[in-house]
Amino acid sequence: MKLRLVGLLVGLLMVAAPLLGVLHQQVSGTWVLAVDLDIGQGGEATLVLSQEGDEISGTYSGALGQDVPVIGKVTEDGVEFSFDSQAGTVTYKGKIEGNTMKGTCVYGQLGGGSFEGERKE
């Protein structure tokens, strides 16, 4: 009986462990991110994001437009979100620690880079 219970608990932990990573990444809020592209350009991006489960939605405002719709997801490794712009698809992949987010980005035809910033609300 004890062996069955231990097996059941181990099985539950294996299923729950990935979900704990999803729950740990709290995305909702207004984020101000400094973006540095590999081509030497950069700027500031403001993202207003909402999270429901592992789904992310919101808006981007910055050099590529104002209030542009953003979609994404929370993953075991962090967060991923993207939007379409005149430069092509813009994708962010990063991690959140408290009120800080940092990671890498690809700004369509403008190429890759990195970002880092803070949650303001």
C-alpha positions in Angstrom: 0.0 0.0 0.0 2.8 2.4 0.9 4.5 1.7 -2.4 1.4 2.5 -4.3 1.0 5.8 -2.4 4.6 6.7 -3.1 4.2 5.9 -6.8 1.1 8.0 -7.0 2.8 11.0 -5.3 5.8 10.7 -7.6 3.4 10.6 -10.6 1.6 13.7 -9.4 4.8 15.6 -8.9 6.0 14.8 -12.4 2.7 16.1 -13.8 2.6 19.2 -11.5 6.3 20.2 -11.9 5.9 21.8 -15.3 2.8 23.7 -14.1 4.7 25.2 -11.2 7.1 26.8 -13.7 4.1 28.3 -15.6 2.6 29.6 -12.4 6.0 31.1 -11.3 6.1 33.4 -14.4 3.7 36.1 -13.5 3.4 38.3 -16.6 0.5 40.6 -16.1 1.3 44.3 -15.9 2.9 47.2 -17.7 6.5 46.4 -18.7 9.1 49.0 -19.9 11.9 47.2 -21.7 15.2 48.5 -23.1 15.8 46.8 -26.4 19.4 46.6 -27.9 19.6 45.2 -31.4 22.7 43.6 -32.7 22.8 46.1 -35.6 23.5 48.9 -33.1 20.0 50.3 -32.9 17.6 50.0 -30.0 15.0 51.8 -28.0 12.3 51.5 -25.4 9.3 49.2 -25.7 6.2 49.4 -23.5 4.1 46.3 -23.2 0.8 46.0 -21.4 0.4 42.3 -20.8 -2.3 40.1 -19.3 -2.0 36.4 -18.4 -4.7 33.8 -18.2 -3.2 30.4 -17.3 -0.3 30.0 -19.8 -1.7 32.4 -22.4 -0.4 36.0 -22.8 -2.2 38.8 -24.6 -1.7 42.6 -24.6 -0.3 45.5 -26.6 3.1 46.8 -27.6 4.0 50.5 -28.0 7.3 51.7 -29.3 9.3 52.5 -32.4 7.3 50.0 -34.5 3.8 51.2 -33.6 1.3 52.1 -30.9 -1.1 49.6 -29.2 -0.1 46.8 -31.5 -1.7 43.5 -30.4 0.6 41.0 -28.7 0.1 37.3 -28.2 2.2 34.7 -26.4 2.5 32.0 -23.8 4.2 31.1 -20.6 6.5 28.1 -21.0 8.6 25.9 -18.7 11.6 28.0 -19.7 10.0 31.5 -19.3 7.8 33.6 -21.5 7.4 34.0 -25.3 5.4 36.6 -27.0 5.2 38.2 -30.5 3.5 40.8 -32.7 3.5 41.7 -36.4 5.1 45.0 -37.6 6.3 46.7 -40.8 9.7 45.1 -40.0 8.1 41.6 -39.9 7.3 39.4 -36.9 8.8 40.6 -33.6 9.4 37.9 -31.1 10.6 38.1 -27.4 11.8 35.2 -25.3 12.8 35.7 -21.8 12.5 35.0 -18.1 10.8 36.9 -15.3 12.3 37.3 -11.8 10.1 39.3 -9.6 9.5 42.6 -11.4 12.4 42.2 -13.9 12.2 40.6 -17.3 15.2 39.9 -19.6 16.0 37.8 -22.6 16.4 37.8 -26.4 14.4 39.3 -29.2 14.1 39.2 -33.0 12.8 42.3 -34.7 11.9 40.8 -38.1 14.2 42.2 -40.8 16.0 44.3 -38.3 17.6 41.2 -36.7 18.2 39.9 -33.2 19.1 41.5 -29.9 18.4 41.5 -26.2 16.1 43.2 -23.9 15.8 43.9 -20.2 13.3 45.9 -18.2 10.9 46.2 -15.3 7.2 45.9 -14.5 5.8 49.4 -13.6 2.3 48.3 -12.4 
